Amino acid sequence: MYAQLVETGAKAVKTLDQMEPQERAFQERINAGIKTEPKDWMPEAYRKTLVRQISQHAHSEYVGMLPEANWITRAPTLKRKAILLAKVQDEAGHALYLYSAVETLGVTRDQTYLDLLSGKAKYSSIFNYPTLTWADIGAIGWLVDGSAIVNQIPLCRCSYGPYARAMVRVCKEESFHQRQGFDIMQALCKGTPEQKAMAQDALNRWWWPSLAMHGPPDELSANSAQSMAWKIKQNSNDELRQRFIDQTAPQIEFLGLALPDADLKWNEARGHYDYGAIDWEEFFNVVNGKGPCNQERLAARNQAWEEGAWFREAMSAYAAKQEQSDMQGAT
């Protein structure tokens, strides 16, 4: 998911009889499917886990605008340009919803954002890869947003109310993004041999990062069990990865493209597709700042923050003036 390595701070999942009364009552509400709201009592580890996960998700949406914005002025038609512009605008909206949800947990938006700019906070590894051709925009919509939908639909049932409600709208918009990406790939596959080769190249490059996007395998994901006990997560990383592969492999065949993995084959006995080994060393390198575009992405966001300082100051001054005017009008 967009928050790939979130620590819960809990050493082991407690049973109900191991919990203090207040924590037990909290867990029983979770087990009953009752949403936790900002003013409700919650364990500090639960709150911190949500802060890390939702902020990483927000950062991913915000940084995720950059690879696609790179192609807005170079889209092949005016229609494609307008669609891509709308999509990038959607991603900004997703970040806004999620930053707002983080604020309900008692942290300021500025501090959350400054953690991203300093490199303290992480975002999804997928956005540290370059968009080399127009086909990459199709691959991002089809594969990356398709992967995101698989991850995010269960988040609509997350135990924390503000996060779950934000995800309902995000998922609706992501479904549009996925269709937009597939439409680009389909148009390329029906075009010239050179265009189809471009689509194949994009698929080959984005396939493995899209699988890694679901997070490390379950045996390396020590914090998943606690997040699932709290019903922040509904499914394990490997379950979601398998679901994405099962949905996407037939679409690759429909497009007439070659499977990007020699081991990607339908397993009748399992009722799922088998697939090859993911390069987890590459994944962890990218997460830890050693990807193709890590420095470029953070530099772009720091530049935007610095160049936008005058606007933030102007808006703050206007808000203060408006508040003063309202107070004078009330007296």
C-alpha positions in Angstrom: 0.0 0.0 0.0 1.0 3.7 -0.1 2.3 3.3 3.5 4.6 0.3 3.1 6.6 0.1 6.3 4.6 1.4 9.2 5.7 0.3 12.6 3.0 -0.2 15.2 5.2 0.2 18.3 3.6 -2.9 19.7 6.0 -5.8 20.4 3.3 -8.5 20.1 -0.4 -8.8 19.7 -2.1 -9.0 23.1 -5.0 -11.2 23.9 -8.0 -9.6 25.6 -7.1 -11.0 29.0 -3.6 -9.5 28.7 -5.0 -5.9 28.3 -5.8 -3.3 30.8 -9.6 -2.6 31.2 -9.6 0.6 29.0 -7.5 -1.1 26.3 -9.8 -4.2 26.5 -12.9 -2.1 26.0 -11.3 -0.4 23.0 -10.4 -3.7 21.4 -13.9 -5.1 22.0 -15.3 -2.1 20.2 -12.9 -2.7 17.3 -13.9 -6.4 17.2 -17.6 -5.4 17.1 -16.9 -3.2 14.0 -17.5 0.1 15.8 -15.5 3.0 14.3 -13.1 4.9 16.4 -13.5 8.7 16.2 -11.1 11.5 17.0 -12.5 12.2 20.5 -12.6 8.5 21.5 -10.0 7.1 23.8 -7.4 5.0 21.9 -4.1 3.3 22.8 -1.1 5.6 22.0 0.4 2.9 19.8 -2.8 2.8 17.7 -2.8 6.6 17.3 0.9 6.7 16.3 0.4 3.9 13.8 -2.4 5.8 12.2 -0.4 9.0 12.1 2.5 7.2 10.4 0.2 5.3 7.9 -2.1 8.1 7.0 0.7 10.7 6.7 2.7 8.3 4.5 -0.4 7.8 2.4 -0.9 11.5 2.1 2.8 12.1 1.2 2.5 9.4 -1.5 -0.5 11.1 -3.1 1.3 14.4 -3.0 4.7 13.2 -4.4 2.7 10.9 -6.8 1.6 14.0 -8.7 5.2 14.6 -10.0 5.8 11.6 -12.4 2.5 12.4 -14.2 2.7 16.2 -14.1 5.9 15.7 -16.1 3.7 14.7 -19.1 0.8 17.3 -18.9 2.4 19.6 -21.5 3.5 16.6 -23.7 0.3 14.6 -23.8 -0.5 13.6 -27.4 -3.9 15.3 -27.7 -5.8 18.1 -26.0 -8.3 15.5 -24.7 -5.5 13.4 -23.2 -4.0 16.6 -21.7 -7.3 17.6 -20.0 -7.8 14.1 -18.6 -4.3 13.9 -17.2 -4.6 17.4 -15.7 -7.8 16.3 -14.0 -6.1 13.2 -12.7 -3.2 15.1 -11.2 -5.7 17.5 -9.6 -7.4 14.5 -8.1 -4.2 13.3 -6.5 -3.8 16.7 -4.9 -7.3 16.4 -3.5 -6.5 12.9 -2.1 -3.5 14.3 -0.3 -5.7 17.1 1.2 -8.3 14.6 2.5 -5.5 12.5 4.1 -3.6 15.4 5.6 -6.9 16.6 7.1 -7.5 13.1 8.5 -4.0 13.1 10.1 -4.8 16.4 11.8 -7.7 14.7 13.7 -5.1 12.7 15.5 -3.5 15.7 17.1 -0.6 16.6 14.8 -0.4 19.7 12.7 -0.4 19.6 8.9 2.7 21.8 8.8 4.7 19.4 11.0 3.5 16.4 9.0 4.5 18.1 5.8 7.9 19.2 7.1 8.7 15.6 8.1 8.3 14.7 4.4 10.5 17.6 3.2 13.3 16.7 5.7 13.2 13.1 4.6 12.1 11.9 8.0 8.8 10.6 6.7 8.5 8.1 3.9 6.2 7.8 0.9 5.5 4.9 -1.5 8.6 3.5 -3.3 6.6 3.4 -6.6 6.9 7.2 -7.1 10.7 7.1 -7.2 10.7 5.7 -10.8 10.9 8.0 -13.8 8.2 8.4 -16.5 10.2 7.9 -19.7 7.5 7.8 -22.3 3.8 8.5 -22.7 3.1 4.8 -22.2 4.4 5.2 -18.6 1.4 7.4 -17.9 -0.8 4.5 -19.1 1.1 2.0 -17.0 0.8 4.2 -13.9 -2.9 4.5 -14.3 -3.5 0.9 -15.1 -0.9 -0.8 -12.8 -0.1 1.6 -10.0 -3.6 3.0 -9.5 -5.0 -0.5 -10.1 -2.7 -1.8 -7.3 -3.8 1.1 -5.1 -7.5 0.3 -5.6 -6.8 -3.3 -4.4 -5.1 -1.9 -1.3 -7.5 1.0 -0.6 -10.9 -0.6 -1.0 -10.4 -2.5 2.3 -9.3 0.8 3.9 -12.9 2.0 3.5 -13.6 -0.5 6.3 -10.7 0.8 8.5 -11.5 1.0 12.2 -10.6 4.8 12.3 -13.6 6.7 11.0 -12.0 9.8 9.4 -9.6 7.6 7.4 -12.3 5.2 6.3 -14.6 8.0 5.1 -11.8 9.7 3.2 -11.0 6.5 1.4 -14.6 6.1 0.0 -14.1 9.1 -2.3 -10.5 8.3 -3.0 -11.4 4.9 -4.3 -14.1 6.2 -6.5 -11.7 8.6 -8.1 -8.9 5.9 -8.3 -11.3 3.7 -10.3 -11.4 6.5 -12.9 -7.7 6.7 -12.9 -7.3 3.0 -13.5 -9.7 3.1 -16.5 -7.8 6.1 -17.9 -4.5 4.2 -17.7 -5.9 1.1 -19.3 -7.5 3.2 -22.1 -4.0 4.6 -22.9 -2.5 1.2 -23.0 -5.3 -0.2 -25.2 -4.9 2.7 -27.7 -1.2 2.1 -27.9 -1.7 -1.7 -28.4 -4.1 -1.0 -31.3 -1.6 1.5 -32.8 1.6 1.0 -34.7 4.2 -1.7 -33.9 6.3 1.1 -32.4 3.4 2.2 -30.1 2.7 -1.4 -29.0 6.4 -1.9 -28.2 6.3 1.3 -26.1 3.4 -0.2 -24.2 5.3 -3.4 -23.7 8.4 -1.6 -22.4 6.3 0.4 -19.9 4.6 -2.8 -18.7 7.9 -4.5 -18.2 9.4 -1.6 -16.2 6.3 -0.9 -14.0 5.2 -4.5 -13.3 7.6 -5.4 -10.5 7.5 -2.0 -8.7 3.7 -2.3 -8.8 3.9 -5.7 -7.1 6.4 -4.4 -4.5 4.0 -1.5 -3.8 1.9 -3.8 -1.7 4.7 -4.0 0.8 7.1 -6.7 1.9 6.1 -10.3 2.1 4.2 -11.3 5.2 7.1 -13.0 6.9 9.1 -9.7 6.6 6.1 -7.5 7.7 6.3 -7.8 11.5 3.7 -5.1 12.2 0.9 -6.4 10.0 -0.5 -8.7 12.6 -1.1 -5.8 15.1 -2.5 -3.5 12.4 -5.0 -6.3 11.4 -5.9 -6.9 15.0 -6.8 -3.2 15.2 -8.6 -3.5 11.9 -6.5 -0.7 10.4 -5.6 -3.3 7.8 -8.1 -5.9 6.6 -5.8 -8.2 4.6 -2.1 -9.2 4.5 0.4 -7.8 2.0 0.6 -11.1 0.2 -3.1 -11.5 0.0 -3.5 -8.1 -1.7 -0.6 -8.7 -4.0 -2.1 -12.0 -5.2 -5.5 -10.3 -5.7 -3.9 -7.7 -7.9 -2.0 -10.2 -9.9 -5.1 -12.4 -10.5 -7.0 -9.3 -11.7 -4.3 -7.9 -13.9 -2.8 -11.0 -15.7 -5.9 -11.6 -17.8 -5.9 -7.9 -18.8 -2.3 -8.2 -20.0 -3.4 -11.1 -22.2 -6.4 -9.2 -23.4 -4.1 -6.3 -24.6 -2.0 -8.8 -26.5 1.1 -7.9 -24.5 3.7 -10.4 -23.4 3.6 -11.4 -19.7 6.4 -9.5 -17.9 7.3 -12.5 -15.8 8.3 -15.9 -17.2 6.9 -17.5 -14.1 3.5 -15.8 -14.3 1.1 -18.8 -15.0 -2.4 -19.8 -13.9 -2.3 -22.5 -11.2 -5.4 -24.6 -11.5 -4.9 -26.3 -8.2 -4.5 -23.1 -6.3 -7.0 -21.1 -8.3 -4.5 -18.3 -8.5 -1.6 -17.1 -10.7 1.8 -18.2 -9.7 4.5 -15.5 -10.1 8.3 -15.0 -9.9 10.5 -13.7 -7.1 10.3 -10.0 -6.4 13.6 -8.2 -5.9 13.2 -7.1 -2.3 16.7 -5.7 -2.1 15.7 -3.1 -4.8 12.5 -2.3 -2.9 14.3 -1.6 0.4 16.9 0.5 -1.4 14.3 2.6 -3.0 12.3 3.0 0.2 15.6 4.0 2.0 16.3 6.8 -0.5 18.4 5.1 -3.1 15.9 4.9 -6.0 16.3 6.6 -9.4 14.3 9.7 -8.5 14.3 9.9 -4.7 16.5 13.1 -4.5 14.6 14.7 -7.4 11.2 14.1 -5.8 12.2 15.7 -2.5 14.0 18.5 -4.2 10.8 19.3 -6.2 8.7 19.3 -3.1 11.1 21.5 -1.1 11.2 24.0 -4.0 7.4 24.1 -4.1 7.4 24.7 -0.3 9.9 27.6 -0.5 8.4 29.2 -3.5 4.9 29.0 -1.9 5.9 30.8 1.3 4.6 34.2 0.1 1.2 32.7 -0.7 0.9 31.0 2.7 1.8 34.3 4.4 -0.7 36.2 2.3 -3.5 33.7 3.1 -2.6 33.8 6.9 -2.7 37.6 6.8 -6.1 37.6 5.0 -7.5 35.1 7.5 -6.3 37.2 10.4 -7.8 40.3 8.9 -11.1 38.5 8.2 -11.2 37.3 11.8 -10.6 40.8 13.2 -13.3 42.2 10.9 -15.8 39.5 12.1 -15.0 40.3 15.8 -15.5 44.0 15.2 -18.8 43.3 13.5 -20.0 41.2 16.4 -19.4 44.0 19.0 
